[in-house]
Amino acid sequence: MSFEERQILVVGAGPSGLIVAKEAARRGMDVLVVEEDSEIGVPCHCAGLLSLKGLERLNISTDGPYVQNMIQGAFFYSPSGLSFKVERQSPVACVVDRSIFDKHLASQAIRLGAEIKLNNRVLGIRLEKNYVVVKSENEILKASMIIDAEGVSSRIVKASGLKPMNPSHLLPGFQMDLYGVDVNPNYVEVHVGSKVAPGFFAWVIPLSSNSARVGLACRKANPKELLRRFVERRFKGEEYKLLTSRSGIIVTSGPIEKTFVNRLLIVGDAAGQVKPTTGGGVILGGLCGTIAGKIAAEAVNLRKFDENFLRLYEESWRRELGREFKYMLWARRILNALSDHMIDKGFELIIKEGLHETISYKGDMDFQSSVILELLRRRRILRMLIPLLRL
Ligand SMILES: Cc1cc2nc3c(=O)[nH]c(=O)nc-3n(C[C@H](O)[C@H](O)[C@H](O)COP(=O)(O)OP(=O)(O)OC[C@H]3O[C@@H](n4cnc5c(N)ncnc54)[C@H](O)[C@@H]3O)c2cc1C
């Protein structure tokens, strides 16, 4: 067995880990990313809907080879079939092929000097006084700092004594790419209700005017079976072909309580840094990854690996995103508590008071707190939600 020592070791080559690697490598750090799969971005579990503003915030091009389609709005459908549209004049989001997107991030990290080892699952870590020992399938490594970017099923979080996410907020999801369907090419569809997707929603994300990524996540139900029924209803009478299908876990818990210990930072899905309203984690996980890469590099430069210094990571991401997570988590709890009847009433109110225009105008796909507060300021919405405000 070989035995090498690195300054920063990142576990997991998903977007969060790769963004950490980029940020640390650009600051001259010796960075190694260790990935259990044999190919970056494969298998892919993600729908790939990313806001253009979010990509810009991450300094990632919005017209790279990973972009499959542009989106300028969304149609929302209630349990009884009421609907409203939110939209902008120009695109607000793109649909990316995550396997190409992740490879693009990996090549940027490598160009900046990071190294990536595939087929190398990390089995465990041990914190020593002057370094961390990392045992993987192929070797034993030593590093000054570890970044855990293992995704939703992180083992390092538990092993390091941190409190993991509550499993009841991890929802099973299932999605398929369909060809030969009739969809509006620039508008996403969101379908809610206990029959469609209890505890979450179903999505139709167009890839073109005749192909779409269709999926759902749910609570206490079988997403594959619910999706089969949804697709049958939504594309009734259409002759379509199933191109791919995949399952995955959607995080709706909000961030874990603490994301650092001596010599270790937790980022991305592993840390619950995902929007509880939509389950989207690439942008916010990436923003936290940017901060983690910067703080890890500072820790190496200053040789400060204790909690007193590393808490700066948590303080920074909470300062930037804490309020967003708080309000989105609150909105998710309220949405989960609404009956189908109340959801329909909510749709009626939104349509009657023209609130979809406020959402269109003020909404930000990633920083949702302002629009959530704006809606709660409306007297009739507040009155409807009063029985739920104990949540
Ligand atoms: C069905 C579905 C649809 C989604 N749609 C969207 C969407 O449209 N937009 C959006 O923003 N988000 C979406 N998400 C969420 C998004 O996929 C995640 O938030 C994002 O991938 C998190 O990135 P990450 O780098 O933190 O973790 P991951 O992408 O999960 O990457 C973790 C990496 O670590 C590796 N790994 C794990 N354990 C080890 C180990 N012990 N040793 C070595 N390597 C290891 C894994 O193989 C993986 O490559 C969706 C999720 C699902 C399930």
The ligand as an SDF file (V2000), in Angstrom:
LIG
                    3D

 53 58  0  0  0  0  0  0  0  0999 V2000
  -34.0950   13.2340   -8.6560 C   0  0  0  0  0  0  0  0  0  0  0  0
  -33.2590   14.4300   -8.2960 C   0  0  0  0  0  0  0  0  0  0  0  0
  -33.3700   15.6040   -9.0320 C   0  0  0  0  0  0  0  0  0  0  0  0
  -32.6060   16.7210   -8.6820 C   0  0  0  0  0  0  0  0  0  0  0  0
  -32.7120   17.8530   -9.4320 N   0  0  0  0  0  0  0  0  0  0  0  0
  -31.9700   18.9510   -9.1340 C   0  0  0  0  0  0  0  0  0  0  0  0
  -32.0500   20.1080   -9.9280 C   0  0  0  0  0  0  0  0  0  0  0  0
  -32.7940   20.1780  -10.9160 O   0  0  0  0  0  0  0  0  0  0  0  0
  -31.2650   21.1870   -9.5740 N   0  0  0  0  0  0  0  0  0  0  0  0
  -30.4310   21.1540   -8.4960 C   0  0  0  0  0  0  0  0  0  0  0  0
  -29.7600   22.1630   -8.1940 O   0  0  0  0  0  0  0  0  0  0  0  0
  -30.3390   20.0420   -7.7270 N   0  0  0  0  0  0  0  0  0  0  0  0
  -31.0750   18.9370   -8.0170 C   0  0  0  0  0  0  0  0  0  0  0  0
  -30.9570   17.8110   -7.2640 N   0  0  0  0  0  0  0  0  0  0  0  0
  -30.0380   17.8330   -6.1160 C   0  0  0  0  0  0  0  0  0  0  0  0
  -28.6000   17.7290   -6.5970 C   0  0  0  0  0  0  0  0  0  0  0  0
  -28.4470   16.5600   -7.3890 O   0  0  0  0  0  0  0  0  0  0  0  0
  -27.6550   17.6720   -5.3860 C   0  0  0  0  0  0  0  0  0  0  0  0
  -27.9810   18.7080   -4.5040 O   0  0  0  0  0  0  0  0  0  0  0  0
  -26.1870   17.8180   -5.8180 C   0  0  0  0  0  0  0  0  0  0  0  0
  -25.8110   16.7770   -6.6790 O   0  0  0  0  0  0  0  0  0  0  0  0
  -25.3080   17.7960   -4.5820 C   0  0  0  0  0  0  0  0  0  0  0  0
  -23.9510   17.8490   -4.9520 O   0  0  0  0  0  0  0  0  0  0  0  0
  -22.8440   17.2420   -3.9610 P   0  0  0  0  0  0  0  0  0  0  0  0
  -21.5520   17.4380   -4.6490 O   0  0  0  0  0  0  0  0  0  0  0  0
  -23.0370   17.7910   -2.5990 O   0  0  0  0  0  0  0  0  0  0  0  0
  -23.1890   15.6790   -3.8660 O   0  0  0  0  0  0  0  0  0  0  0  0
  -23.2470   14.6070   -5.0160 P   0  0  0  0  0  0  0  0  0  0  0  0
  -23.5980   15.1960   -6.3200 O   0  0  0  0  0  0  0  0  0  0  0  0
  -24.1120   13.5130   -4.4940 O   0  0  0  0  0  0  0  0  0  0  0  0
  -21.7600   14.0800   -5.1280 O   0  0  0  0  0  0  0  0  0  0  0  0
  -21.1750   13.2750   -4.1190 C   0  0  0  0  0  0  0  0  0  0  0  0
  -20.0470   12.4840   -4.7650 C   0  0  0  0  0  0  0  0  0  0  0  0
  -19.3330   11.8060   -3.7330 O   0  0  0  0  0  0  0  0  0  0  0  0
  -19.0500   10.4790   -4.1450 C   0  0  0  0  0  0  0  0  0  0  0  0
  -18.8730    9.6960   -2.9120 N   0  0  0  0  0  0  0  0  0  0  0  0
  -19.8010    9.4270   -1.9720 C   0  0  0  0  0  0  0  0  0  0  0  0
  -19.2530    8.7270   -0.9520 N   0  0  0  0  0  0  0  0  0  0  0  0
  -17.9290    8.5680   -1.2610 C   0  0  0  0  0  0  0  0  0  0  0  0
  -16.8410    7.9390   -0.5990 C   0  0  0  0  0  0  0  0  0  0  0  0
  -16.9910    7.3710    0.6080 N   0  0  0  0  0  0  0  0  0  0  0  0
  -15.6350    7.9320   -1.2060 N   0  0  0  0  0  0  0  0  0  0  0  0
  -15.4620    8.5410   -2.4200 C   0  0  0  0  0  0  0  0  0  0  0  0
  -16.4560    9.1530   -3.0850 N   0  0  0  0  0  0  0  0  0  0  0  0
  -17.6820    9.1730   -2.5160 C   0  0  0  0  0  0  0  0  0  0  0  0
  -20.2740   10.0940   -4.9610 C   0  0  0  0  0  0  0  0  0  0  0  0
  -19.9950    9.0190   -5.8410 O   0  0  0  0  0  0  0  0  0  0  0  0
  -20.5650   11.4020   -5.7030 C   0  0  0  0  0  0  0  0  0  0  0  0
  -19.8590   11.4730   -6.9200 O   0  0  0  0  0  0  0  0  0  0  0  0
  -31.7020   16.6720   -7.5830 C   0  0  0  0  0  0  0  0  0  0  0  0
  -31.5870   15.4980   -6.8490 C   0  0  0  0  0  0  0  0  0  0  0  0
  -32.3490   14.3790   -7.2070 C   0  0  0  0  0  0  0  0  0  0  0  0
  -32.2000   13.1180   -6.3890 C   0  0  0  0  0  0  0  0  0  0  0  0
  1  2  1  0
  2  3  1  0
  2 52  2  0
  3  4  2  0
  4  5  1  0
  4 50  1  0
  5  6  2  0
  6  7  1  0
  6 13  1  0
  7  8  2  0
  7  9  1  0
  9 10  1  0
 10 11  2  0
 10 12  1  0
 12 13  2  0
 13 14  1  0
 14 15  1  0
 14 50  1  0
 15 16  1  0
 16 17  1  0
 16 18  1  0
 18 19  1  0
 18 20  1  0
 20 21  1  0
 20 22  1  0
 22 23  1  0
 23 24  1  0
 24 25  2  0
 24 26  1  0
 24 27  1  0
 27 28  1  0
 28 29  2  0
 28 30  1  0
 28 31  1  0
 31 32  1  0
 32 33  1  0
 33 34  1  0
 33 48  1  0
 34 35  1  0
 35 36  1  0
 35 46  1  0
 36 37  1  0
 36 45  1  0
 37 38  2  0
 38 39  1  0
 39 40  1  0
 39 45  2  0
 40 41  1  0
 40 42  2  0
 42 43  1  0
 43 44  2  0
 44 45  1  0
 46 47  1  0
 46 48  1  0
 48 49  1  0
 50 51  2  0
 51 52  1  0
 52 53  1  0
M  END
$$$$
